């Protein structure tokens, strides 16, 4: 079902965890709240579930207003029909897998036979059908995760909330469950809100990503749009852009790198004025190192400071005249590897230099008309 | 309309906290208020007496009278002495058990805690059997041996010795963890930098334990100062008045000098509050330092030839605090000979259970036993329920009353039990509930004085439980009460059961708080022991003391077993 969040604010004493947040999530859409710990993403989710009571704002699920501070409406969590998977799984160790999953059906007094059938159905969906009678405290982390998911799915929730559900698992299992989660979400056509600090997870699971910083949504976009066109340098930095540089406009596409005496050329259009300082953002993989001096703009003589072999790639820290340090990631295959102390040339394609404001104002978001093809990026 | 609705939601959120606050007001706040009012007034609240009297400071004058001042000084001296004994004995045992290579360390650990199971009324009774100047077994034995030494337990030294002996376990428990949790990294760093072991203990280990040591000393001081039974049993024969016994005398005199008693009670409470505040500050600092410890076992200190000396010291403590007192009780209640002038007389006529069974078949004993068990069970159940609810409001809801509930629940720590008992007497006599003269008022008093232990125990267990476990049940559609019943209570069951057992043990031992609350029909075991000792029926009091100790030991062992199960349970979950 559709979720509409308007003017949501949450305060703990003097600390504001969420600042006037607006977000709309379409029916069947998967939106990921992405951000560092403490950015308010989990609090936002707990407000949707009803576990936190917001200070102000309105939350609507489907056609039901579940929270409205002004009208004094606060539907308790047990009446919201929301499914939630916790970071700690919160699987009850004193019950079997079956009892865990059947809990919500038992509360709704579903007849025994139907209960058994529905529980076994979802257990099959998550691949745990043979574990039904196992005590829940004897499961592995991945299995507990599946129990938690099955327990939320069996009640056929209007909305499924997932709070960092994969963060306690090891890397390989995480990859597999990520794919499974997305598959289940698409198959059931579930409206989901997913909270994570891991951008890979966000990219893999989201129809749209809402990026949060300091209790505000700073950008809402499709994963590829977010990756290619970050709204600000802060977003770019969060998404792992290795080089965020202070620049000043010299005109005609040339920018001076502040404090270094160097300059950089970009084909990008400078953002409109009034957005604070402008930063040039260059991904680590877009900086090329070579022995021969290449032709073209943005070529700098550099000294390799650190060379770290990472398997498929090598990560370098290079210094340009001792004035500027760049983070470089180059493919190990088919290229030379440089050792610390070597003199090289560093070059950057002007098309790879993005010019971004330092920060942007928070955005409000409209729901995607078609969840699989959400509308283009919104500036506000 | 909307504002009404808002107020309604807010009121509903504060409802459980408000109900608990009212309960705690009746248990703790109101009784204390009655004491304070009585201390500042010419009247004592009584049923049918609505007069508050006139305001006066005269009640504190009693502190300036010679008997008042003497009991104040006596209490301070005895408290300080007992604190010193408790500190030296308890900390030494803790150090030996935690950090040395002395043999039988596991047993020394048990020795350090064992005297907890002896109520101080029983300990002091047993020591008066052992070391009263004329008829004490130890003095008889010394005379047998022709040694010209006599121990007199009815003296300052005796009081300090017995109080120190029975509060040493508190020091032991507080310091044991800080000795064994000392971050061995810190010590290893010092060792790497060339510090010798002796130097290391002086410069690293001891300073780290100082907060725990200071906290333990202050705690022993307060406990010894407010203790009634030891001060009464060993102090009265020597006319050594202390604050608790002086209060008791004022309350038992006729006419009752209640306002004066209240004045002394306020003075005693003030002292205890200051000491408790100091103790909390010191112990809080300690928590700060031990949190860095990872609990990996530090290197044991080699004692060489002193190893056996250390173990010998522990055995001596065990002998003096547990073995000799129990033997004295056994000898007194089962020896065939009644008059003993030489140790051999104890054995000369063999042993008989006759007097023992005569004692335990007395109606007095059976009534008291039933009363004790009834009071302890009811107080444990009610106390656990209140403590659970308060911790829940404090840690699982957004109610603004949570912190207040916590503070009030913990406040009886700073109120001497005798004082709280008098306050409850006055408060509940005045309230229009006919509880005086019934078991109910004993239960109320026991719940009130054990509330801090109950709250601490339950909330520790609740804090260990992830709140999301219950939240997920609510999200799945369970009402809050249902979720608590289905999820939180079952998952906390070991914590709840051990709290129940702890309260059961404390309730069985309770004496000071119920001192003014019982009637002839509602006497409990501890009071019966005290009375029969006062009346000179020594055999009888020794016999029921033995039964008393046996009951408490059973509860204590059950508590330990639950503790072991809990550890296994959490291990299985990890």
Interface residues (C-beta under 8 A of the other chain):
Chain A: X49 X50 X51 X53 X70 X71 X72 X74 X76 X77 X78 X79 X80 X81 X82 X83 X84 X86 X87 X88 X90 X92 X93 X94 X103 X104 X107 X108 X137 X148 X151 X152 X155
Chain B: X2 X3 X5 X6 X8 X9 X398 X466 X468 X469 X471 X472 X473 X474 X475 X476 X477 X478 X479 X480 X482 X486 X487 X490 X491 X572 X573
